[in-house]
Structure formats: C-alpha cells, structure tokens
C-alpha cells in the first residue's frame, strides 16, 4: 500500500473519483464487462496472459481452417 499512499492523498483520490468517466471510457468498461476480457493497454494484457498462462486477448472469430488434408479421404469423381 505504500506506493499507492505515496501517490494518492485522500483529497486527490476524492477529486479523481469525482471527475467521472467519459463516454468512450464507459463504452470500454461495458465491453470488457460483457466479454469478460481484461481492460488495459496491450502490455498489461500480455503480462496477464504470461502470468496466467492463458490467452485473454480477442482472437479472430469463426472456426479454424483445415490446413492439413486427410490422405485417408479420397476425392469424389462425378464424371
């Protein structure tokens, strides 16, 4: 708590909380709350992913493409 106390006094913390949030900040908070993903800079999210050994950032949607052809399946010939 010492680093926090060194930066924030009671009056400064009260002023900070009284400022409120902008619409863009509220939208970001709502999106992170809805998706369950962490809110913060990319470096912060990457550090969380590393410490938790889990992917937290958004990935491309949809089903992954089949990159390897199954040699056991033959091609159909309709001629």
ZADO-1210 file (C-alpha; in nm, 4 decimals, padded with zeros to 6 digits):
<atoms>
<atom x="00.0000" y="00.0000" z="00.0000" code="UNK" pos="1"/>
<atom x="00.2944" y="00.2359" z="00.0456" code="UNK" pos="2"/>
<atom x="00.3409" y="00.3100" z="-00.3267" code="UNK" pos="3"/>
<atom x="-00.0307" y="00.3844" z="-00.3517" code="UNK" pos="4"/>
<atom x="-00.0258" y="00.6100" z="-00.0482" code="UNK" pos="5"/>
<atom x="00.2781" y="00.7937" z="-00.1840" code="UNK" pos="6"/>
<atom x="00.0871" y="00.8857" z="-00.4995" code="UNK" pos="7"/>
<atom x="-00.2666" y="00.9395" z="-00.3662" code="UNK" pos="8"/>
<atom x="-00.3908" y="01.1518" z="-00.0819" code="UNK" pos="9"/>
<atom x="-00.7493" y="01.1345" z="00.0414" code="UNK" pos="10"/>
<atom x="-00.8322" y="01.4662" z="-00.1256" code="UNK" pos="11"/>
<atom x="-00.6658" y="01.3693" z="-00.4557" code="UNK" pos="12"/>
<atom x="-00.8443" y="01.0324" z="-00.4617" code="UNK" pos="13"/>
<atom x="-01.1788" y="01.2031" z="-00.3896" code="UNK" pos="14"/>
<atom x="-01.1179" y="01.4510" z="-00.6748" code="UNK" pos="15"/>
<atom x="-01.0225" y="01.1684" z="-00.9106" code="UNK" pos="16"/>
<atom x="-01.3378" y="00.9746" z="-00.8315" code="UNK" pos="17"/>
<atom x="-01.5480" y="01.2893" z="-00.8651" code="UNK" pos="18"/>
<atom x="-01.4267" y="01.3525" z="-01.2211" code="UNK" pos="19"/>
<atom x="-01.6268" y="01.0606" z="-01.3577" code="UNK" pos="20"/>
<atom x="-01.5728" y="00.8807" z="-01.6869" code="UNK" pos="21"/>
<atom x="-01.6084" y="00.9860" z="-02.0481" code="UNK" pos="22"/>
<atom x="-01.8471" y="00.8067" z="-02.2824" code="UNK" pos="23"/>
<atom x="-01.5566" y="00.6281" z="-02.4530" code="UNK" pos="24"/>
<atom x="-01.4250" y="00.5063" z="-02.1155" code="UNK" pos="25"/>
<atom x="-01.7708" y="00.3840" z="-02.0182" code="UNK" pos="26"/>
<atom x="-01.8060" y="00.2020" z="-02.3516" code="UNK" pos="27"/>
<atom x="-01.4691" y="00.0297" z="-02.2985" code="UNK" pos="28"/>
<atom x="-01.5678" y="-00.0727" z="-01.9441" code="UNK" pos="29"/>
<atom x="-01.9025" y="-00.2079" z="-02.0653" code="UNK" pos="30"/>
<atom x="-01.7419" y="-00.4047" z="-02.3494" code="UNK" pos="31"/>
<atom x="-01.4834" y="-00.5623" z="-02.1189" code="UNK" pos="32"/>
<atom x="-01.7521" y="-00.6444" z="-01.8652" code="UNK" pos="33"/>
<atom x="-01.9706" y="-00.8007" z="-02.1354" code="UNK" pos="34"/>
<atom x="-01.6888" y="-01.0080" z="-02.2919" code="UNK" pos="35"/>
<atom x="-01.5091" y="-01.0908" z="-01.9682" code="UNK" pos="36"/>
<atom x="-01.1795" y="-00.9701" z="-02.1116" code="UNK" pos="37"/>
<atom x="-00.9344" y="-00.7523" z="-01.9165" code="UNK" pos="38"/>
<atom x="-00.9357" y="-00.3787" z="-01.9767" code="UNK" pos="39"/>
<atom x="-00.5995" y="-00.2119" z="-02.0192" code="UNK" pos="40"/>
<atom x="-00.3097" y="-00.1488" z="-02.2536" code="UNK" pos="41"/>
<atom x="-00.1779" y="-00.4349" z="-02.4693" code="UNK" pos="42"/>
<atom x="00.1328" y="-00.4688" z="-02.2483" code="UNK" pos="43"/>
<atom x="-00.0902" y="-00.5176" z="-01.9427" code="UNK" pos="44"/>
<atom x="-00.2979" y="-00.7872" z="-02.1158" code="UNK" pos="45"/>
<atom x="00.0172" y="-00.9639" z="-02.2395" code="UNK" pos="46"/>
<atom x="00.1630" y="-00.9637" z="-01.8869" code="UNK" pos="47"/>
<atom x="-00.1622" y="-01.1140" z="-01.7541" code="UNK" pos="48"/>
<atom x="-00.1572" y="-01.3799" z="-02.0269" code="UNK" pos="49"/>
<atom x="00.2006" y="-01.4690" z="-01.9424" code="UNK" pos="50"/>
<atom x="00.1414" y="-01.4885" z="-01.5675" code="UNK" pos="51"/>
<atom x="-00.1824" y="-01.6862" z="-01.6049" code="UNK" pos="52"/>
<atom x="-00.0584" y="-01.8986" z="-01.8966" code="UNK" pos="53"/>
<atom x="-00.3889" y="-01.8369" z="-02.0682" code="UNK" pos="54"/>
<atom x="-00.4984" y="-01.6430" z="-02.3757" code="UNK" pos="55"/>
<atom x="-00.7070" y="-01.3397" z="-02.2760" code="UNK" pos="56"/>
<atom x="-00.6935" y="-01.1143" z="-02.5811" code="UNK" pos="57"/>
<atom x="-00.9506" y="-01.1268" z="-02.8565" code="UNK" pos="58"/>
<atom x="-00.8914" y="-01.3800" z="-03.1332" code="UNK" pos="59"/>
<atom x="-01.0217" y="-01.3972" z="-03.4848" code="UNK" pos="60"/>
<atom x="-01.3740" y="-01.5392" z="-03.4827" code="UNK" pos="61"/>
<atom x="-01.5009" y="-01.8446" z="-03.6590" code="UNK" pos="62"/>
<atom x="-01.3842" y="-02.1965" z="-03.6977" code="UNK" pos="63"/>
<atom x="-01.0134" y="-02.2506" z="-03.7754" code="UNK" pos="64"/>
<atom x="-00.9353" y="-02.3506" z="-04.1319" code="UNK" pos="65"/>
<atom x="-00.8352" y="-02.7076" z="-04.2085" code="UNK" pos="66"/>
<atom x="-00.4734" y="-02.6677" z="-04.3114" code="UNK" pos="67"/>
<atom x="-00.3880" y="-03.0387" z="-04.3430" code="UNK" pos="68"/>
<atom x="-00.5634" y="-03.2604" z="-04.5950" code="UNK" pos="69"/>
<atom x="-00.6623" y="-03.6044" z="-04.4701" code="UNK" pos="70"/>
<atom x="-00.4941" y="-03.8542" z="-04.7005" code="UNK" pos="71"/>
<atom x="-00.7434" y="-04.1239" z="-04.5942" code="UNK" pos="72"/>
<atom x="-01.0256" y="-03.9406" z="-04.7695" code="UNK" pos="73"/>
<atom x="-01.0495" y="-03.9892" z="-05.1430" code="UNK" pos="74"/>
<atom x="-01.1660" y="-03.7337" z="-05.3931" code="UNK" pos="75"/>
<atom x="-01.5130" y="-03.7790" z="-05.5454" code="UNK" pos="76"/>
<atom x="-01.5286" y="-03.8019" z="-05.9227" code="UNK" pos="77"/>
<atom x="-01.8732" y="-03.7353" z="-06.0743" code="UNK" pos="78"/>
<atom x="-01.7866" y="-03.7980" z="-06.4390" code="UNK" pos="79"/>
</atoms>
